[in-house]
Amino acid sequence: MAQEQSEPARVVLMVADVAVRVGRRVWGTLPTKIKKGLEDRAFYVIFQKTRVENDAYGWRPPPDSGGGGLPESPPAAGAPPDARE
């Protein structure tokens, strides 16, 4: 037998269901460039959050690993190749 939900829980679930449905409909109407930007931003936020939590526990990526979380700029035209390559 299914357990009955309280009235506040039922209301919260209905609001969440409506929010998800609206979000999916809006997501489907967004241009691809905006979707990609939002996905990239979400990934960056998650990456930064896990990096900060790892830093809090004493673990840090090596400085030359490129794991600083900042986007790397492309090399300038005519620049010598990186010594690590």
C-alpha positions, 0 to 999 in steps of 0.5 A, a space after each residue: 500500500 502506498 503511503 499517503 503524502 502530507 498536503 505540503 509535500 503534495 503541493 511542493 511536488 506539484 510545483 516542482 513538476 510544473 517547474 520541470 515541465 516549463 523548464 523543458 519547454 523553454 529549453 527546447 525553444 532556446 537557440 543552440 548557442 545559448 544552450 551551449 553557453 548555459 551547459 558550459 557555465 553549469 559544467 564550470 560551476 560544478 568543476 569549480 565547486 569540486 575543486 574548492 572542496 578538494 582544496 579544503 581537504 588539502 588536495 591541490 592539482 599540480 600547478 602545471 596540470 592545467 587544472 586551475 579552472 581558468 580558460 587557457 588562451 590560445 598561443 599567439 601567432 608565431 609563438 614558440 611551441 610549449 616546452 612540455 610538448 
